[in-house]
């Protein structure tokens, strides 16, 4: 059984909160303690065969980072991936967004993560249906699926726990 690394970017703490919930539900025998991406290196990520990566989306579809007015995060980390090879690594993504307030760029950040890590030869799991969400556009959408778990703590907070539980049950098969 592979140990799972959980890395996240956050400002308000919601993405961290879900990272901690995932680690708790998976248990310490499966998942290591979540790490803020601002405190991680590419080598830290490469140490795992299975990664869960999370991010909120800021402003007009931006990654969290200095240019969006928050602490260092994914925006500063992603350029470090140039030349990194994630062949043989399995990645599951999760993102937080506001489908009503940001309907034209809903959870774009995980779409950016997906594109970036795809260029590094990673394999992805955990795609979820777009059904049940109301938005116009998303970089995280491929056909009728999101590239990962999508949580909306602003408009659909009451659905987050069940979505998380269902998603963890699905992706857990990747390392069993």
Residue pairs with C-beta under 8 A, 6 or more apart in sequence:
1 29
1 30
1 175
1 176
2 48
2 49
2 50
2 175
3 30
3 31
3 32
3 48
3 49
3 50
4 26
4 30
4 31
4 32
4 48
4 50
4 51
4 52
4 175
5 31
5 32
5 35
5 44
5 45
5 47
5 48
5 50
5 51
5 52
6 19
6 22
6 23
6 31
6 32
6 33
6 34
6 35
6 51
6 52
6 53
6 54
7 19
7 34
7 35
7 36
7 37
7 40
7 44
7 45
7 51
7 52
7 53
7 54
8 15
8 16
8 18
8 19
8 34
8 35
8 36
8 37
8 53
8 54
8 55
9 15
9 36
9 37
9 38
9 54
9 55
9 56
9 63
9 64
9 65
9 73
9 74
9 77
9 109
10 16
10 36
10 54
10 56
10 64
10 73
11 56
11 58
11 64
11 70
11 71
11 73
12 56
14 56
14 96
14 151
14 153
15 54
15 55
15 56
15 94
15 96
16 34
16 36
18 54
18 94
18 96
18 151
18 160
18 164
19 34
19 52
19 54
20 34
21 164
22 31
22 34
22 52
22 94
22 164
22 168
23 31
23 32
23 33
23 34
25 164
25 165
25 168
26 168
26 172
30 172
30 175
31 52
32 48
35 44
36 73
37 53
37 73
37 74
37 77
38 71
38 72
38 73
38 76
38 77
40 77
41 80
42 80
42 81
42 84
45 51
45 86
45 89
46 84
46 86
46 89
48 89
49 88
49 89
49 90
49 175
50 89
50 90
50 91
50 92
50 174
50 175
51 89
51 90
51 91
51 92
52 91
52 92
52 93
52 94
52 171
53 91
53 92
53 93
53 94
53 110
53 113
53 117
54 93
54 94
54 95
54 96
54 110
55 63
55 64
55 73
55 74
55 93
55 95
55 96
55 109
55 110
55 113
56 64
56 95
56 96
56 97
56 109
57 63
57 95
57 96
57 97
57 102
57 105
57 106
57 107
57 108
57 109
57 110
58 64
58 68
58 69
58 70
58 109
59 68
60 102
60 104
60 105
61 102
61 104
61 105
61 108
61 109
61 139
62 68
62 75
62 108
62 109
63 73
63 74
63 75
63 78
63 109
63 112
63 113
64 70
64 71
64 73
64 74
64 75
64 109
65 72
65 73
65 74
65 75
65 76
66 72
66 75
66 76
67 75
68 75
74 109
74 112
74 113
78 112
78 113
78 116
81 116
81 117
81 120
84 120
85 120
85 121
86 117
86 120
86 121
86 122
87 121
87 122
88 123
89 122
89 123
90 122
90 123
90 124
90 125
90 174
90 175
91 117
91 122
91 123
91 124
91 125
92 124
92 125
92 126
92 148
92 149
92 167
92 171
92 174
93 110
93 113
93 114
93 124
93 126
93 140
93 147
93 148
93 149
94 110
94 126
94 148
94 149
94 150
94 151
94 167
95 107
95 109
95 110
95 140
95 146
95 148
95 149
95 150
95 151
96 107
96 150
96 151
96 152
96 153
97 106
97 107
97 108
97 109
97 150
97 151
97 152
98 106
98 152
98 154
98 155
99 106
99 133
99 134
99 135
99 152
99 154
99 155
99 156
100 134
100 154
100 155
101 154
102 135
103 134
103 135
103 136
103 137
104 135
104 136
104 137
105 137
105 138
105 139
106 133
106 135
106 136
106 137
106 138
106 140
106 150
107 138
107 139
107 140
107 146
107 150
108 138
108 139
108 140
109 140
110 140
110 146
110 147
110 148
110 150
111 138
111 139
111 140
111 141
111 147
112 139
114 124
114 140
114 147
114 148
115 139
117 124
118 124
124 147
124 148
125 170
125 171
125 174
126 148
126 149
126 167
126 170
126 171
127 142
127 145
127 146
127 147
127 148
128 145
128 146
128 148
128 149
128 150
128 163
128 167
129 144
129 145
129 146
130 141
130 144
130 145
130 146
131 144
132 156
132 159
133 150
133 152
133 156
138 146
140 146
140 147
140 148
140 150
141 147
149 163
149 164
149 167
150 163
151 160
151 163
151 164
152 159
152 160
153 160
